[in-house]
Amino acid sequence: MVVWRDDEESASLIASDRIMSGHAEDILSIAYSSEGGGNLLATSGYDGRVLVWNMDSGVVKFTLTIARVEAMEIDQRAIYKLIFLDRRSQALCGAGADGVLRFWNVKSYGECVWEQHAGHAPGEAVVALATDAKNTMLFSGDSAG
């Protein structure tokens, strides 16, 4: 993963600020949060893993995984979308191929605190997530359109 920083003086992209390695496969989603004193970046991939990076130090703060990921079919492990719910104590929501929404606490510990099927048709992957400014609503879209 390459991190780019906007040069405020020239309003153009400058050379990459840092290169961070951690995923063995493609990165499918990236989410950023600077709320609550944190400066976090979350990345997800095909393997059912989410890496939560401390952007001040550039190191992985947490490695999150889907429970029982080894027992899942390989094509059901992908986490296609991440979104921070900053108004919810810096919760991180991830969703993917199995249609399940997963909520992780990434403020103080890296643990899944809740799982809920998104309610889409069986076999449909969740590929889009959005929330309102107060994080009182969560919207999801699936692979059927």
Secondary structure per residue as TSV (DSSP state, phi and psi in degrees):
chain	resnum	aa	ss	phi	psi
A	1	M	-	360.0	138.0
A	2	V	E	-113.5	133.7
A	3	V	E	-105.3	125.1
A	4	W	-	-108.6	145.4
A	5	R	-	-121.1	138.2
A	6	D	E	-79.3	123.7
A	7	D	E	-77.4	107.3
A	8	E	T	-61.4	-28.3
A	9	E	T	-76.2	-38.4
A	10	S	T	-105.9	-5.3
A	11	A	T	54.9	32.9
A	12	S	E	-131.4	158.4
A	13	L	E	-70.5	136.6
A	14	I	-	-105.6	-179.9
A	15	A	S	-57.4	155.6
A	16	S	-	-57.3	142.4
A	17	D	S	-80.3	-38.6
A	18	R	E	-162.8	158.3
A	19	I	E	-117.8	127.4
A	20	M	-	-121.3	132.9
A	21	S	-	-116.5	143.3
A	22	G	-	-172.4	-34.7
A	23	H	-	-87.8	140.5
A	24	A	S	-86.0	-20.4
A	25	E	S	-123.8	-174.6
A	26	D	-	-58.2	145.7
A	27	I	E	-87.8	127.7
A	28	L	E	-100.2	-29.4
A	29	S	E	-149.5	149.4
A	30	I	E	-135.8	135.3
A	31	A	E	-134.4	145.6
A	32	Y	E	-125.2	143.5
A	33	S	E	-142.5	132.5
A	34	S	-	-118.8	12.0
A	35	E	G	-77.7	159.4
A	36	G	G	62.1	28.7
A	37	G	G	80.1	-1.8
A	38	G	-	-96.2	158.6
A	39	N	-	-135.5	79.0
A	40	L	E	-113.1	145.7
A	41	L	E	-127.7	130.8
A	42	A	E	-114.7	138.6
A	43	T	E	-130.6	145.6
A	44	S	E	-131.2	162.1
A	45	G	E	-145.4	-170.6
A	46	Y	T	-69.8	-20.1
A	47	D	T	-87.9	3.9
A	48	G	S	81.1	15.4
A	49	R	E	-108.3	144.4
A	50	V	E	-121.9	128.9
A	51	L	E	-104.7	129.7
A	52	V	E	-109.3	115.8
A	53	W	E	-99.6	137.9
A	54	N	E	-84.6	111.0
A	55	M	T	-75.9	-15.4
A	56	D	T	-71.0	-39.6
A	57	S	T	-101.2	-21.9
A	58	G	T	81.1	12.5
A	59	V	E	-109.7	159.7
A	60	V	E	-73.6	123.4
A	61	K	E	-84.0	-43.5
A	62	F	E	-140.1	145.7
A	63	T	E	-113.1	115.4
A	64	L	E	-105.2	143.3
A	65	T	E	-135.1	157.4
A	66	I	-	-71.6	134.6
A	67	A	T	-59.0	137.4
A	68	R	T	57.7	33.9
A	69	V	G	-60.1	-32.0
A	70	E	G	-65.4	-28.0
A	71	A	G	-84.1	-10.4
A	72	M	S	-80.8	149.6
A	73	E	-	-59.7	145.0
A	74	I	G	-57.2	-35.7
A	75	D	G	-81.7	-1.5
A	76	Q	G	-102.1	-1.1
A	77	R	-	-85.5	-22.9
A	78	A	-	-60.5	136.2
A	79	I	E	-108.3	104.6
A	80	Y	E	-83.4	-23.6
A	81	K	E	-145.1	137.2
A	82	L	E	-125.1	146.9
A	83	I	E	-151.1	133.2
A	84	F	E	-82.5	137.9
A	85	L	E	-107.9	78.3
A	86	D	T	-60.6	-30.3
A	87	R	T	-79.4	-3.7
A	88	R	T	-112.2	54.0
A	89	S	T	54.8	41.6
A	90	Q	T	57.4	42.8
A	91	A	E	-73.1	151.6
A	92	L	E	-119.3	128.8
A	93	C	E	-109.8	135.0
A	94	G	E	-130.8	146.8
A	95	A	E	-147.0	157.5
A	96	G	E	-167.2	-140.9
A	97	A	T	-61.4	-32.1
A	98	D	T	-87.2	-0.4
A	99	G	-	78.0	10.5
A	100	V	E	-101.5	135.9
A	101	L	E	-88.6	131.6
A	102	R	E	-122.4	135.3
A	103	F	E	-116.9	122.0
A	104	W	E	-113.0	142.5
A	105	N	E	-86.8	115.1
A	106	V	-	-116.2	9.2
A	107	K	S	-81.3	-51.0
A	108	S	S	-117.4	-25.2
A	109	Y	-	-151.0	150.8
A	110	G	-	-96.4	83.4
A	111	E	E	-140.4	142.4
A	112	C	E	-73.4	123.4
A	113	V	E	-104.6	-14.5
A	114	W	E	-164.2	141.1
A	115	E	E	-128.0	142.0
A	116	Q	E	-151.3	129.6
A	117	H	E	-64.3	137.5
A	118	A	-	-71.8	-14.9
A	119	G	-	91.4	8.0
A	120	H	-	-80.0	169.2
A	121	A	-	-58.4	147.7
A	122	P	T	-54.7	136.7
A	123	G	T	86.5	-5.6
A	124	E	-	-91.2	132.9
A	125	A	-	-84.4	146.3
A	126	V	E	-86.6	119.0
A	127	V	E	-117.8	-3.4
A	128	A	E	-145.6	140.1
A	129	L	E	-137.5	144.4
A	130	A	E	-150.2	158.5
A	131	T	E	-140.6	162.8
A	132	D	-	-84.0	172.9
A	133	A	T	-62.0	-28.6
A	134	K	T	-96.2	1.0
A	135	N	S	57.8	35.2
A	136	T	-	-92.6	-15.6
A	137	M	-	-130.2	143.5
A	138	L	E	-126.7	128.7
A	139	F	E	-111.1	140.2
A	140	S	E	-133.5	147.4
A	141	G	E	-125.9	149.7
A	142	D	E	-115.4	177.9
A	143	S	T	-74.0	-8.5
A	144	A	T	-83.4	-11.0
A	145	G	-	97.1	360.0
